[in-house]
Amino acid sequence: MSESARRAAWPLALLLTLAGTARAADEAPAAPDPLYDPQPLADDVTLPLPCDGKLVLRYIYVLARSALDDREVNLGYAFSENDPGYRQGFLAGFRRAHINGQFELADLPPAWRERLAGHLPSGGDGLRPMLYFIGKYEVTQYQYAAVMAQEPWLRGTQAEPPACPKADARSRLPMVEVSWYDALRFTALYTQWLGRTHADALPALAGGPNSAAGGAPSFVRLPTETEWEFAARGGHAVDRQALEARLFPRRSAEATEDGPLREWAVYNQVVGGSGQAARLAPIGTRKPNPAGLFDVIGNAAEMVLDPFLMVRGGGRFGGGTGGFIVKGGNYLEGEQALFTGMRREYPLFGADGSPSHNATTGFRVALGTLAAPRARYDELLERWQAEGRLASLTDDITSEADAGARLDAIIANTDEPRMARALTELSEELKRNVALIADQRKEAAGNLIQSAALVAETIGNYNIRLIQLRERLDKAKRDRNQAAIEVLSTGVNNGTSALQGALSIYLDNAATGARYADDMFRQQFQRVQDELARKPVIGQSLLARATLFMKHVEQYRQARRLEPEPVLNELLGR
């Protein structure tokens, strides 16, 4: 029986059940495929697998100026002393990291570009979505067997590709009992098989390695811990507050509260008193996280690419390198042990010297490429040289007046080696401090834009309340109700004062916004736009308010003042 026939023989009832759980999207997703993609989404992308199979990927993006730009994210969890995990905070405690994608839309195969074009922000003001790709599901036993069977043919010791593995009841289970080295071997063989049989299916930077521009190929690898956790938390699909939470938002359509974890994760519910036995489950039996990933919590725990580093109390990694990292918890653990920052350290080798493996740990894959291919050298150099310049903080400082640039010019004209080394150290320290301030100002600029939008929304609400009070006051005057007139007159006066106070705050915000470097402020607006677009109701209103605020900031930048009355009329749509 052919592989396609075997897949078609899966029970119809299962197909119907899986089809009913697929998430709605703007375009109709593909039909459910229980072996490879039981819960298709409209914006999935796929890579071919041996035996006419496929591996489904999800995209994660960061709005950035270039491949050198990135976004600061928080990993782990800030345990309090009463939390069960506090005594092991050095394993999974709060720490900071940075994330960015490696692929631009132009690097993707045409079918991927067509699939994703309507789902990505258009960017603007120097920002564009930088993407990375991560497995939608954990690698299954069937996928693992199909790829690993290719090794003799890929090595040339077998003339023909191998026969396809036979699908059975365990085929859809995550592949466990594999070592970290086994997982790496899978990614290596899969990349080699793709390169030999479906090279055009992979993204390629700037035309790929054979282009005159000096592009780079992509390859299959394990995700880094930061890539894994950012995606598991919801990535670009959630706002900053949700990214800081213990678990990703778990809400079905029109729900106002998070649903029970059992609808999103396979774990040991006996701990919670349900009496249900825990066992490894097939892929896609629960709901996806906001980024469209399945089983990031529970089911099989997952290995990542980078080695384990302990967490320092100051929120950074320590310097000692350990074993391999396992993320997300597994099906034998209770709900209290499961959170997106969960991580454990396992030894690379057991006591007998063999690579470590167990029945609860598997993996999912990601796509990677070179961080600095030759085709990006000029762009990366330009961004690197601009890092740490005072001129990036405000438009009031020109490049010629930038203290860092002037110091570098002095160093270039210094003949005395010891003095040049001392000045170079000073220059690097200055750049580090300026870069830190720049990151803080970026964060403050984004917060200012959102705050101003909220103040504008408050002004609108105050005005609605004032209109209602004035209407009631007019009625009281017509009725000659003196008691009501006094109460309502006080309410109108207080409401007017509150509105004027909020307007004053709004104008101050506009003046503050004008002190930021224009390019940076516009880039932060693009990021705020992207975040507000994900808020279902208030987001659209705040987005309109934020857009108007940017106009007022530009007006203040030009005239160094704003007239309160025209601004208020614009805020109220008069």
Stockholm file with secondary structure:
# STOCKHOLM 1.0

chainA/1-574         MSESARRAAWPLALLLTLAGTARAADEAPAAPDPLYDPQPLADDVTLPLPCDGKLVLRYIYVLARSALDDREVNLGYAFSENDPGYRQGFLAGFRRAHINGQFELADLPPAWRERLAGHLPSGGDGLRPMLYFIGKYEVTQYQYAAVMAQEPWLRGTQAEPPACPKADARSRLPMVEVSWYDALRFTALYTQWLGRTHADALPALAGGPNSAAGGAPSFVRLPTETEWEFAARGGHAVDRQALEARLFPRRSAEATEDGPLREWAVYNQVVGGSGQAARLAPIGTRKPNPAGLFDVIGNAAEMVLDPFLMVRGGGRFGGGTGGFIVKGGNYLEGEQALFTGMRREYPLFGADGSPSHNATTGFRVALGTLAAPRARYDELLERWQAEGRLASLTDDITSEADAGARLDAIIANTDEPRMARALTELSEELKRNVALIADQRKEAAGNLIQSAALVAETIGNYNIRLIQLRERLDKAKRDRNQAAIEVLSTGVNNGTSALQGALSIYLDNAATGARYADDMFRQQFQRVQDELARKPVIGQSLLARATLFMKHVEQYRQARRLEPEPVLNELLGR
#=GR chainA/1-574 SS CCHHHHHHTSCHHHHHHHHHHSCCCSSCCCCCBTTTBSSCCTTCEEEEETTTEEEEEEEEEEEESSTTCCEEEEESBCCCTTSTTGGGHHHHBCEEEEECCSBCGGGSCHHHHHHHGGGSCCCBTTBEEEEEEEESSCCBHHHHHHHHTTHHHHHTSSSSCCCCCCCCTTTTSBCCSCCHHHHHHHHHHHHHHHHHHCGGGSCEETTCTTSTTCCEEEEEECCCHHHHHHHHHTGGGSCHHHHTSSSCCCCCTTCSSCCCGGGTCBCCTTTTTCCCCCCCCCTTSSCCCTTSCCCSSBSSEEEEEEEEEEECTTSSEEEEEEEEEEESCCTTSCGGGCCTTCEEEECSBCTTSSBCCCTTEECCCEEEECSSCGGGHHHHHHHHHHTTCGGGTCTTSCTTTCHHHHHHHHHHTCCCHHHHHHHHHHHHHHHHHHHHHHHHHHHHHHHHHHHHHHHHHHHHHHHHHHHHHHHHHHHHHHHTCHHHHHHHHHHHHHHHHHHHHHHHHHHHHHHHHTTSCHHHHHHHHHHHHHHHTTSSSHHHHHHHHHHHHHHHHHHHHHHSCCCHHHHHHHHTTC
#=GC SS_cons         CCHHHHHHTSCHHHHHHHHHHSCCCSSCCCCCBTTTBSSCCTTCEEEEETTTEEEEEEEEEEEESSTTCCEEEEESBCCCTTSTTGGGHHHHBCEEEEECCSBCGGGSCHHHHHHHGGGSCCCBTTBEEEEEEEESSCCBHHHHHHHHTTHHHHHTSSSSCCCCCCCCTTTTSBCCSCCHHHHHHHHHHHHHHHHHHCGGGSCEETTCTTSTTCCEEEEEECCCHHHHHHHHHTGGGSCHHHHTSSSCCCCCTTCSSCCCGGGTCBCCTTTTTCCCCCCCCCTTSSCCCTTSCCCSSBSSEEEEEEEEEEECTTSSEEEEEEEEEEESCCTTSCGGGCCTTCEEEECSBCTTSSBCCCTTEECCCEEEECSSCGGGHHHHHHHHHHTTCGGGTCTTSCTTTCHHHHHHHHHHTCCCHHHHHHHHHHHHHHHHHHHHHHHHHHHHHHHHHHHHHHHHHHHHHHHHHHHHHHHHHHHHHHHTCHHHHHHHHHHHHHHHHHHHHHHHHHHHHHHHHTTSCHHHHHHHHHHHHHHHTTSSSHHHHHHHHHHHHHHHHHHHHHHSCCCHHHHHHHHTTC
//
